[in-house]
Amino acid sequence: MLKVLFFARIKEELDCPGLELPWGETVADLDQLQAQLCADGGPRWRDVLSGSNVIRAVNQAVVTGNVSLHDGDEIAFFPPVTGG
């Protein structure tokens, strides 16, 4: 099972804090998972998750590029953050 979390603006625009998906060959890597979410969610999800500034994290570590996913992983999608 994969735990997928959405934060801040992304959570609000999708009206979804997160979901759980079965892990398998169709979501064996991060790019495949993101494509599947966009396909299943329709145009709104595709617009939100395909933004060039969407940050992705796997098991609470920000990743760049594509990475393999494993059963039990936690994946997060969030916008750029600033602090002060």
C-alpha angles and dihedrals in degrees: 000000000000121000111213120193131189123200140197116335092002092056090048096047093048092040086223128109092195148304143215122241131185111255115235146125093298090061101030093131138030096255091052091049092050091048090049092050090050092048095046096042097049131219097330093054091044091053094048099042096040094060114127092233099053110126119213128202133185118202090350095305120112111237133196121207125002124325134181117258126217135198109280096026121144115220124192132192119197142153123252112288132212129195139195 
